[in-house]
């Protein structure tokens, strides 16, 4: 039994996609004249070595947060493409709350986190309402709503909330103490714990509750779940509020960590939303798989910088790699079954 | 005055890339392929046109190369969605991501710069009467697509493939061939759209320079109900929004308002049309795809 299970895992489109992605990445590296082994080694040592693990976990916090945010609706077959807008609104709301709150610092931190989460959730609900009430597909409504939100936050950070005298497009720094506690002198904050708790909550909901079952059923076969009495509009609304809330939380965590302010572009430029979406897609939105995939991509993203330093290959290669993995996965390519000694030809349902 | 010939001219210039991409998307939609990879195909066109124009000195070769490269790129969707029956939505998203990564990677390996490649000696497309030849081509393409879809046997078969693939197959039409055809055609059109953007509207390449125009084109397809004339009107609306945004920037509004204008207008238009459509009784079940 174990043998068939291992063979099955090796034959899964997932293995094929990741291996094919790494192989094509190696061809790219050869094409630029670099040694693929050195480059991949640089990615690993750069991301997991003593100097790299801190940045990897910091990046991982944001990537995992957004991966979870996008996995939650994806589990029911819904794609939220508005992660950027929801995250940025969460960030700017947390910054405003942190600057304006009269409460003591620890309470302000909690309030800022809650405000950021609420802002993201509210904005995502708007996208869900567009689908439910106005018939605009969620995919499109969430993405189109994202652009004005990013523009609005950018405007706020550049004009009304701009730090006086600074040449950078950023708000004032949050007051002393209004920050998530960091581990030691690293940049890793309590945010990682919050995101990990969110992942645990998602795992529990998915595996152990009726709601999680409904969500999975809807993702597997939405017509069946509708027949069985799952109310799709309500589900869309709830899933999107959770999704946007998580994205907003990531934005708030970003603002409450170094450099303790909202800097225009600092949340969107690293492409957390897209990396998160890639991770969620790769894992098929399964809770544990999403965590593993998010970590994998955080390693790639941080290790890409080290690779660039060692081999002078542009770090954009890691983004190419990510996308290739998803292309293969979506095309559902896999190794032929005879490679793993399976005699019987099982035709899979298409 | 706000509404003057100048505004219309700049609206028509902003219109061209969207229109070309949206026509491609509309044809795919008619053949039953949900193509959201327009953005990525356009971006590949942008980069290829700039690179080719730079190395050969000829913007025309740039346009040709852009069309070919984007068509080749569209094969990912054709093979993945038609032959292997993968998820077109996920493929489209992956194609858009891949295009951003690939063009940024190539920008750094080929030109050795990060962010933007901009050189005074980079040859752009010539203007005829204020527009590039590609602009005239896009208007002609609307007419050709409209006639083809409504009057020609290919158009009839194409629509048949989209609405009832099994019935079409029974009549001896191969759905896969038609779907491959429109996807490749949408690649060519998106390549031209990218060339127009990078060698017409401006003469440079910037990372992610399509900036959501491919998505606007997807919305234009929805707004125009995948009919060439409808798509033209929808794309024109976007062009007007972009041109008006620039005008407002001249009047002292911040750049962010300009950036957001096309998306807000598009969403607004989408609300209005879908709201009107919902009040009418549905005659046939809508082909809703999540």
HADDOCK unambig.tbl for C-alpha pairs under 7 A between the chains (distance, minus, plus):
assign (segid A and resid 78 and name CA) (segid B and resid 290 and name CA) 6.93 0.50 0.50
assign (segid A and resid 134 and name CA) (segid B and resid 271 and name CA) 6.08 0.50 0.50
assign (segid A and resid 134 and name CA) (segid B and resid 274 and name CA) 6.21 0.50 0.50
assign (segid A and resid 134 and name CA) (segid B and resid 275 and name CA) 6.08 0.50 0.50
assign (segid A and resid 135 and name CA) (segid B and resid 274 and name CA) 6.32 0.50 0.50
assign (segid A and resid 137 and name CA) (segid B and resid 290 and name CA) 6.59 0.50 0.50
assign (segid A and resid 144 and name CA) (segid B and resid 263 and name CA) 5.84 0.50 0.50
assign (segid A and resid 144 and name CA) (segid B and resid 267 and name CA) 6.95 0.50 0.50
assign (segid A and resid 147 and name CA) (segid B and resid 260 and name CA) 6.25 0.50 0.50
assign (segid A and resid 147 and name CA) (segid B and resid 263 and name CA) 6.91 0.50 0.50
assign (segid A and resid 148 and name CA) (segid B and resid 260 and name CA) 4.70 0.50 0.50
assign (segid A and resid 148 and name CA) (segid B and resid 263 and name CA) 6.96 0.50 0.50
assign (segid A and resid 151 and name CA) (segid B and resid 256 and name CA) 4.99 0.50 0.50
assign (segid A and resid 151 and name CA) (segid B and resid 259 and name CA) 6.82 0.50 0.50
assign (segid A and resid 151 and name CA) (segid B and resid 260 and name CA) 6.11 0.50 0.50
assign (segid A and resid 152 and name CA) (segid B and resid 256 and name CA) 6.80 0.50 0.50
assign (segid A and resid 155 and name CA) (segid B and resid 256 and name CA) 5.85 0.50 0.50
assign (segid A and resid 314 and name CA) (segid B and resid 105 and name CA) 6.18 0.50 0.50
assign (segid A and resid 314 and name CA) (segid B and resid 108 and name CA) 6.68 0.50 0.50
assign (segid A and resid 316 and name CA) (segid B and resid 101 and name CA) 5.64 0.50 0.50
assign (segid A and resid 316 and name CA) (segid B and resid 104 and name CA) 6.41 0.50 0.50
assign (segid A and resid 316 and name CA) (segid B and resid 105 and name CA) 5.17 0.50 0.50
assign (segid A and resid 317 and name CA) (segid B and resid 101 and name CA) 6.81 0.50 0.50
assign (segid A and resid 317 and name CA) (segid B and resid 105 and name CA) 6.13 0.50 0.50
assign (segid A and resid 319 and name CA) (segid B and resid 101 and name CA) 5.15 0.50 0.50
assign (segid A and resid 320 and name CA) (segid B and resid 98 and name CA) 5.38 0.50 0.50
assign (segid A and resid 320 and name CA) (segid B and resid 101 and name CA) 4.85 0.50 0.50
assign (segid A and resid 320 and name CA) (segid B and resid 102 and name CA) 5.74 0.50 0.50
assign (segid A and resid 323 and name CA) (segid B and resid 94 and name CA) 5.27 0.50 0.50
assign (segid A and resid 323 and name CA) (segid B and resid 97 and name CA) 5.79 0.50 0.50
assign (segid A and resid 323 and name CA) (segid B and resid 98 and name CA) 4.86 0.50 0.50
assign (segid A and resid 324 and name CA) (segid B and resid 98 and name CA) 6.72 0.50 0.50
assign (segid A and resid 326 and name CA) (segid B and resid 94 and name CA) 5.90 0.50 0.50
assign (segid A and resid 327 and name CA) (segid B and resid 91 and name CA) 5.70 0.50 0.50
assign (segid A and resid 327 and name CA) (segid B and resid 94 and name CA) 5.65 0.50 0.50
assign (segid A and resid 330 and name CA) (segid B and resid 86 and name CA) 5.36 0.50 0.50
assign (segid A and resid 330 and name CA) (segid B and resid 87 and name CA) 5.80 0.50 0.50
assign (segid A and resid 330 and name CA) (segid B and resid 90 and name CA) 6.09 0.50 0.50
assign (segid A and resid 330 and name CA) (segid B and resid 91 and name CA) 5.76 0.50 0.50
assign (segid A and resid 331 and name CA) (segid B and resid 80 and name CA) 4.61 0.50 0.50
assign (segid A and resid 331 and name CA) (segid B and resid 81 and name CA) 6.88 0.50 0.50
assign (segid A and resid 331 and name CA) (segid B and resid 84 and name CA) 5.96 0.50 0.50
assign (segid A and resid 331 and name CA) (segid B and resid 86 and name CA) 4.51 0.50 0.50
assign (segid A and resid 332 and name CA) (segid B and resid 86 and name CA) 6.20 0.50 0.50
